[in-house]
Amino acid sequence: MSEMNENEMLTHTCYPIYNEQSKVLILGTFPSVKSREMKFFYSHPQNRFWKLLARIAHTEVPKTIEEKKALLLDHNIALWDVVSSCTITGSSDSSIKNVVPADIQSILEVADIKHIYANGNKTVELYKKLIYPKTNREIIKLPSTSPANAKFTLDLLYEEWKVIEKDLFQY
């Protein structure tokens, strides 16, 4: 199967989600194996992203892709990744190489983004190296929602991520 060839360039399988009302941009790195299969963000059942976002937005946890898109857009949240294509071993961010950065500028031109948040350290690293020089927009680091970040329970993640609430309910 092509997923096993770590030298093969993989292209992002999801499209950015945003509209003119988006005020917050959350960036990840690159979709996991499960997310690439499902062609949607944070599709691994152990990833806490959707549970966490629902808690921040004070709403039910979305189950379907349509419900997830609605959660984002109804709460003025844009979602995308910093990597458009790369080589990667499995789902490991630390193995990402040969990066082609994503076009973040197209989101910034359409939406009045107040803050850009990073889902994890690798996102910050890649953003600062590849995207910040083009956007000149700061990024706020948040702990990864990945199951690999086991030291953070959902409650601990919420304590860090709840900074987004002020953006969601201020406008």
TAWOZI-V6996 format. One record per residue. N is the residue number from 1. SS is DSSP state (H for helix, E for strand, L for the rest). PHI is phi in degrees with one decimal (999 if undefined). Layout:
# TAWOZI-V6996
N;SS;PHI
N;SS;PHI
This chain:
# TAWOZI-V6996
1;L;999
2;H;-64.9
3;H;-61.3
4;H;-82.7
5;L;-83.7
6;L;-72.8
7;L;-96.0
8;L;-80.8
9;L;-71.7
10;E;-107.8
11;E;-107.6
12;L;-52.7
13;L;-104.0
14;L;-118.9
15;L;-105.2
16;L;-62.4
17;E;-114.3
18;L;-171.4
19;L;-150.8
20;L;-64.1
21;L;-86.0
22;L;-60.8
23;L;-114.3
24;E;-124.5
25;E;-117.1
26;E;-104.8
27;E;-114.3
28;E;-109.7
29;L;-94.9
30;L;-154.5
31;L;-59.9
32;L;-68.2
33;H;-54.6
34;H;-63.0
35;H;-67.7
36;H;-66.4
37;H;-63.1
38;H;-81.8
39;L;58.8
40;L;-155.6
41;L;-61.5
42;L;50.6
43;L;-87.8
44;L;-67.0
45;L;-60.7
46;L;-87.2
47;L;-72.1
48;L;-90.2
49;H;-54.3
50;H;-71.1
51;H;-63.0
52;H;-66.6
53;H;-64.8
54;H;-62.6
55;H;-64.7
56;H;-63.6
57;H;-85.7
58;L;58.4
59;L;-142.9
60;L;-69.5
61;L;-70.2
62;L;-72.4
63;L;-108.0
64;L;-95.9
65;H;-59.9
66;H;-63.2
67;H;-64.9
68;H;-66.6
69;H;-61.0
70;H;-63.6
71;H;-56.3
72;H;-61.6
73;H;-69.2
74;H;-65.7
75;L;-112.5
76;L;60.7
77;E;-110.1
78;E;-99.9
79;E;-136.8
80;E;-161.0
81;E;-124.6
82;L;-84.7
83;E;-110.1
84;E;-88.0
85;E;-152.7
86;E;-172.0
87;E;-103.0
88;L;-151.5
89;L;-95.7
90;L;60.2
91;L;-116.6
92;L;-78.6
93;H;-56.8
94;H;-67.4
95;H;-94.1
96;L;-64.0
97;E;-142.2
98;E;51.8
99;E;-77.2
100;E;-108.1
101;E;-68.1
102;L;-77.3
103;L;-87.7
104;L;-78.5
105;H;-57.1
106;H;-62.6
107;H;-70.4
108;H;-64.2
109;H;-75.8
110;H;-94.3
111;L;-104.2
112;L;-90.8
113;L;-72.7
114;L;-85.5
115;E;-140.6
116;E;-112.7
117;E;-115.5
118;E;-107.6
119;E;-88.8
120;L;108.9
121;H;-66.1
122;H;-63.3
123;H;-60.8
124;H;-61.6
125;H;-57.3
126;H;-68.5
127;H;-61.0
128;H;-62.0
129;H;-76.7
130;H;-108.4
131;H;-112.9
132;H;-53.2
133;H;-58.3
134;H;-90.0
135;H;-95.9
136;L;55.8
137;L;-114.0
138;L;-69.1
139;L;-126.4
140;E;-104.2
141;E;-80.3
142;E;-122.0
143;L;-65.6
144;L;-63.7
145;L;-86.3
146;L;-61.0
147;L;-62.9
148;L;-66.9
149;L;-89.5
150;L;-70.0
151;L;-69.6
152;L;-100.7
153;L;-73.6
154;H;-59.9
155;H;-64.1
156;H;-67.0
157;H;-60.4
158;H;-59.6
159;H;-58.5
160;H;-81.5
161;H;-77.4
162;L;-64.2
163;H;-55.6
164;H;-67.7
165;H;-53.9
166;H;-63.2
167;H;-71.9
168;H;-73.7
169;H;-107.6
170;H;-90.8
171;L;-100.5
